[in-house]
Amino acid sequence: MKIEILADADEVARAAAALVAAEARAAVAARGRFIVAVSGGHTPWQMLGDLATEEVPWDRVHVVQVDERVAPAGDPDRNLTHLRESLLSRAPLRPDQIHAMPVESSDLDAAAAQYARALEGVAGSPPVLDLAHLGLGPDGHTASLVPGDAVLDVSNRDVAPTAGAYQGRRRMTLTYPMLDRARRVLWLVTGAEKVGMLARLRAGDRSIPAGRVSQEHAVVLADRAAAGSVTTT
C-alpha cells in the first residue's frame, strides 16, 4: 500500500482526479477501455468534478458503482444522484457507459445477481475493474461492507445486498472478491475523525471491514487531518 499525504481535502480531490485520468489513459492504451467503480462522499464528488476537466478518453470509459443505498431515483441519499451532478452532467459519457446499481428492485438478491451479470458484460468473466475508488468510514467500513453485517462473509458473489439497514438504508455493494481483483484500488481518506481507522487500515487490521481489502495494488490519498502520525510510503 502506497500512502500520499496532502494538505487538505481539495488537494486530495485534485490529486485523485489526476491519478484516475492517468489510469484511464494507460488502461485504454493497454486494453482499449477503462472500467472505474466509484463510491460516494463529499471528497469523491469533488474528485469527479475535477476529473471532468482532465484529459480522459471518455468514449472508452465505463463507470460502475461500488455501492448504493436503497432509495428512489433522484433521492439525495443515492450515490447515483451525486454522480450525475458531479461527473455525468459535465463529461461526454453516453448512457450506455453508465452502469447504475438496480436498487429500486423489490428483490435485491436478484437485482444484485443482475448487476453482477452486467459487470461481466462490461469487464469480462470474472469481471476485473481497472480502478476501484474506496472511502473509509470512522467505524472502519468501506463500500457498504459494514461492521457486523453478513455481507462481510460473502465470498461467492461479486455483488450483494446488505442483510440489514446501515444509517437508515439497506445497501447494495461490491464484495471483497470483486474489489480484490481490481488492478488499482484508490482510497480517499479525509478528516480528523479518520485518524485511528487510517492507521488500522495501513496495518492491515482485518478486524475492520476496510482492513480485509487487498493492499497489493492500493494507493491512499489522505489529507493531513486524517493522516495523524501516519507517514508517506
Secondary structure, DSSP 8 states (H G I E B T S, - for coil): -EEEEESSHHHHHHHHHHHHHHHHHHHHHHHS-EEEEE--SHHHHHHHHHHTTS---GGGEEEEESEEES--TT-TT-HHHHHIIIIITTS---GGGEE---TT-S-HHHHHHHHHHHHHHHHTTTT--SEEEEE--TTS-BTTB-TT-GGGG--S-SEEE-SS-BTTB-EEEE-HHHHHT-S-EEEEE-SGGGHHHHHHHHTT-TTSGGGGS--TTEEEEEEHHHHTT----
